Amino acid sequence: MIGDKLAQALWQDYRFLTKEMAKFLAKQDMELFNELMNQREQLQTAIDQVEDEGFKGSSVGQAILAEIYQDNQYIIDNVQILLSRSKRQHQVSEAYGAVSTTAVSQKSWQR
């Protein structure tokens, strides 16, 4: 019974951190997002060490895990969007850099 109470408290904290991660990702505050992710990883270690005497299988446990799953999907989808956008911006930046370098070198030869 004590293990279930502790497991429930840890999973509720994990859910809270996951929701906060989603919130700061939406604000694109990557510094706080990363800090929360590190805290969540430490919490995962604690969860792995607790004897779960059936909490995850309970209706409350299943509801918390479902919320975490939904928030994780949101986080994964939005991180992929941010990475894709970042890659595209990098490619555009490199393309402009190549164009301006080519234009400068061509002007040098036209004199």
Secondary structure as the mmCIF struct_conf table of DSSP 4:
data_model
#
loop_
_struct_conf.conf_type_id
_struct_conf.id
_struct_conf.beg_label_comp_id
_struct_conf.beg_label_asym_id
_struct_conf.beg_label_seq_id
_struct_conf.end_label_comp_id
_struct_conf.end_label_asym_id
_struct_conf.end_label_seq_id
HELX_RH_AL_P HELX_RH_AL_P1 ILE A 2 ALA A 26
TURN_TY1_P TURN_TY1_P1 LYS A 27 GLN A 28
HELX_RH_AL_P HELX_RH_AL_P2 MET A 30 GLN A 49
BEND BEND1 VAL A 50 VAL A 50
BEND BEND2 GLU A 53 GLY A 54
TURN_TY1_P TURN_TY1_P2 PHE A 55 GLY A 57
BEND BEND3 SER A 58 SER A 58
HELX_RH_AL_P HELX_RH_AL_P3 SER A 59 TRP A 109
TURN_TY1_P TURN_TY1_P3 GLN A 110 GLN A 110
#
